[in-house]
């Protein structure tokens, strides 16, 4: 029988498992019910030490505030019930307006399903509820984004209503009585939707488009995950733990190229299949042990990929060339099986691999009683991990505009990582950090994201080798400025900051960042710093002319002048500030952006990044 190594693990892992006393392959005892596409790695149950570690882990998770109180849980149920009534009234209203009979109006119905962390039972206090509304065939997506949107916008309980119709999975985001809701819609080929609709049946996919399939599959995948794990409660505790860990270590974000909730759920579920009798402390440790050894891009699968006659494409690198480009395939278990982690890039995979190694090391120390659980969840010191960063500032005229504009820009940040990988042939690596920051001293609505930059480790660099990413950043800015819902005041600024220049507002109150003195880093001039500060004064405020709000810098040329402006440096110059390049001692790979002083990126590497201003 094909063993696990054919799906991801090699001889080194088999040796590791043998050393650890874990049964593999034919050595494993037969399981009463096999979960997954291979036999378990081990049927061993917990020792007394494992039981004690699990007890301590559970206490840590409770003390960390990862469980909601009963009152909040009851409020979520109440809110879901009210949303159910709203969508039923919406469908009945449309049924009447479209001339259907009184009986049809009476029978008209819509059903609400949940998915994501709420459906899996691992949501925490304040978490949003991923919700799907399933309606009849004659109520379409336009009705959802216009008619239902208007109904919701007129309700006092609804705030922060944000429709995102052009998303990969179209969604309407809002708060209902303070509870965050992500509401999807799926119109299926039924005139009347029964309350007991079985969404796991493939028949719901008949005669629907791909956005509808993606909307339906959120619920279908969640149900399949719970079906394919040996012990649901052990799975939930382990997943709750790993999600908390991923957020602390900065690798929880699908949109920026890391992993989202469903990805982490699938990875944890596969480990549960490998160790069906393990308890949470064992599963957390085995999680890191398995995925530090996994040979990507071999896929993680909970079950065999199923083929149907419905015509939807499934993940298959043998037939689909695009699937061969995926770096970290994690396959959904519901038809049509897809790679849920297609956003992962070589840079973000590198970051996650490093974090898996960190987790594995800490878990080994915990098992040897050399560390406690809190050590596993130490926050990742992102702003002390690199010497150079890209800072992406997002501003808008007001909070509502910022919410929409920021969502759009954040969805494009992954493209900037891919573009830099592409244009530098992977030799300059990006680490996008999936946290947003805001400068409280700015009067305008403002948000900022950061990316760490470093040369690829182990890369042979030729002396004098250089890269010009001016076109890369300009291409990124152009794609962002294609936003169809642009409003006056919406702007984006990309700049370079060195570690010692990281703004203080990104750090916790009272925290003093480590400012390691480096004699080979030239301090920026006071004039240059003043230019950076002036850049944000008045941003997002606009100018009123004839009662209309006008954009301060309207032309694309002016907007682009605020971007990072890389130029190739390979010459000497006599004077600074007269449009000439600067003399740079050859130090291998050199990335140059505008005319800012030289900054050492890594040994044998020079980076020069700067910003021009519209002021």
Secondary structure, 3 states (H helix, E strand, C coil): CCCHHHHCCCHHHHHHHHHCCCCCHHHCCCCCCCCCCCCCCCCCCCCHHHHHHHHHHHHHHHHCCCCCCHHHHHHHHHHHHHHHHHHHHHHHHHHHHCCCCHHHHHHCCCEEEEEHHHHHCCCCCCCCEEEEEEECCCCCHHHHHHHHHHHHHCCCCEEEEEEECCCCCCEEEEEECCEEEEEEEEECCCCCCCCCCCCCCHHHHCCCCHHHHHHHHHHHHHHHHHHCCCCHHHHHHHHHHHHHHHHHCCCECCCCCCECHHHHHHHHHHHHHHCCCCCHHHHHHHHHHHHHHCCCCCCECCCCCCCCCCCCCCCCCCCCHHHHHCCCCEECCCCCCCECCCCCCHHHHHHHHHHHHHHHHHHHHHHCCCCCHHHHHCCCCHHHCCCEEEEEEEEECCHHHHHHHHHHHHHHHHHHHHHHHHHCCCCEEEEEEEEEECCCCCCCEEEEEEEEEEECCCCCCCCCCEECCHHHHHHHHHHHCCCCCCCCCCEEEEEEEEHHHCCHHHCCCCCCCCCCCCCCCCCCCHHHHHHHHHHHCCCCCCEEECCEEECCCCCHHHHHCCCECCCCCCCCCCCCCCCCCCCCCCCCEEEECCCCCCEECCCCEEEECCECCCC
